[in-house]
Each structure stands twice: as structure tokens, then as C-alpha cells.
Amino acid sequence: MEWLNIPNIDLYLVLGILFSFGAVETILGHYSNSDRRKDDWIMESIGFFVVAFTKALLVTVIYIIGSTLFPSVAGILSGWTLWLAFPFYILIDDVAQYWYHRSAHEYDWLWKHHRVHHAAKEMGILTSYRNSWVYYLIMPNLWWVGISTFLGLGMAAALGLIFKQIVVTSVHSTWKWDEVLYKYKFLHPIAWIIEHIIITPAFHHGHHGRAQDDHISDPNGNFGNTFSLWDQMFGTAKFTRQFPSVYGLQTDTLDKWTSQVFYPFIKEKQPESELSSSFKKVKNTGTEPLKTELDPGTYLYCQCGFSKDQPFCNGSHHGSKFKPMIVDINKKRKVSLCTCKLTKTPPFCDDSHLSLK
């Protein structure tokens, strides 16, 4: 089982990367005024070890299964050059991560294991390790580490893990290293090239913004992990070169770290929490439009029907394929907003609710 040691040679480098970015964040004073709760510190402190343990577990399981059922393919790709093996490994890894991450926002059962990641009200290097243990257990990337290593691509996997760690750590960090590229016009072409290949802090911070009403955030987009290629290819990319001022969830029940990390084995007792055994999403659609007067500003119109703040969004669309509609009101006006969600002219009523009577 000597090959099991190959993907783990990156351990010290990964810790070094985390320490380096952590030192920069500390020097810049990003932790001196932190509003993190005690539960946040606990989750973020143990998150790295949860991932490391899960990776080791899955690599071992795949070795046992592979050696028992498919012994003839062990190391079959070991003859590949690193120039071929590395892109092969990293591209499969990243596209799998894109669809897994995207699914975590579109399917309710998986969202419950990923929501802890978005409950963070501040960015930081360890924010990237905020997920439930089950989320990591079924993450295709960690399985791919084991499979590719079993096939003989251990060195490519090790280098891939290091490369990914640099990118993932940097885009979650409070050190916004890409800001200088947006500040000076002569650097804009360089910024364009970089952001259209790899994930940048601005690109990923936008994914962590609380809601779309700031015209910067898009929690239901920018799903990429290492490369922004997949978001561009599948229509989920949003480049603003700006950073949200507010992070976290629109509705946060401040769940305990134990339920967030070990759900569904440990559940929340408060019934309003998504992680409680009694929680159920229910439709809150109406049969009459809301006739009101809106002041100038930006509003988020609920399209999923689950919001309790109808017809406005409260973040209940997470875990579905819906996302709110951005509505900009330039001057004070009277409106008739659809609440039945049947209108063909959202967010405004077109009398489709009459078909319900």
C-alpha cells in the first residue's frame, strides 16, 4: 500500500499554504474585529481535520475495493507522463466539483449539508472547510483522489491537491489579492485573462454574498472551485470585480456546530431550523396580488413560493432550482405584485390568479 502515501505528501504544503494566508489575514487585522460566534470558531477549526480524515478513509476504502475486485487495473496509468496525467486529473476533478457544488444549491437534501458553508457571515481561509461530514463523504472529488491514485496517478493527484489548495484558500481569504488588478486600467487585460481561467476572490466572494439585491452577489451562481471555465460554459458566471458588503444567509437560525457538522446524525431542536427533524418547506403562495407602493430601491421577488415574506424573497429558494428576480424601482410607484406565481409577466400580476377561482 505504498501508493497510499503519495497523495498525502501534500499535507505539509497544504498546512503551509493555510498558515501563510492565515498570517497575512492576521497581519492585516482581519481577525481583530471578528463577529464569529464560538460555534463558528469550532467548526472552522475542526473542518480541515474532517476533510483530511475523510480523504484518508475514502482512499483506503477504494484501495481495498480496487485490490479485491479489480486487481488487474491497479497502477494501469502509472506510465503516463505528468504533462498528461496532471490536466487529466485536475479537469475531471474540477468539473465534478462544479456539478456537485451546483447540485448542493439545487437539491434540498444536499443543501442541508452545504448550508453551513454559507452561514458564515465573514470570509476567511477556514471558511472553505465549513460543510457537514456527509457532504465530504459523498464528494466526488475525494473519491476521485482515491480512484486516480489507485490507477497510478498519485503524483498528479498530489500536485492537483496542492494547486487546488492554493486557489481555494486564496479565494476564501479576506486578503483580496485581485483588487489591485481592477484598480489600475492598464492591468485590466491581465485581470480578464486570470478571472476567465481560475477563480478569483471577487468571483467567489460574490457567491458568498447574502443576496442578489446588491447587484454583486449571486449565491446561486459562480459555483466553480478552481477554474471559472465551467461557470462560463454552463451559464452561471457573474463577473463584477466587486466584493459584497454583507455575507451569510438571509434567514439564519444560528444552528449549533454539532448539528451543522454531523447532520443528519445530530439534528437541531428548534423547529424553524432546516436541520430540525420537523422542518418542512411549505408553499406560501396567494390567490390575490399584493397591491402596494414601492419606494425607489432594489427588491428581490420570490419565484420559488416558499418565502414567508411574500411576494419578496427571504432566501427559502436555497435547495431548489429557483432563484429570486431582481426588481429595480427607480421612482416611487404603485404596483400589483403576483403572489400566485402563475403570472407570465413577473413580478407583476397579469390576472393569472383568476384561474384558481
Buried (B, 14 or more C-beta within 10 A) or exposed (E): EEBBEBBBBBEEBBEEBBEBBBEBBEEEEBEEEEEBBEBBEBBBEBBBEBBBEBBBBBBEEBBEEBEEEEEEEBEEBEEBEEEEBBEBBBBBBBBBBBBBBBBBBBBEEBBBBBBBBBBBBBBBBBBBBBBBBBBBBEBBBBBBBBBBBBBBBBBBBBBBBBBBBBBBBBBBBBBBEBBEBBEEEEBEEEBEEBBBEBBBBBBBBBBBBBBBBBEBBBBBBBBBBBBBBBBBEBEBBBBBBBBBEBBBBBBBBEBBBBBBBBBEEBBBEBEEBBBBEEBEBEEBBBEBBBEEEBEEEEBBBBBBBBBEBBBBBBBBBBBBEBBBBBBEBEEEEEBBBBBBBBBEEBBBBBEBBEEEE
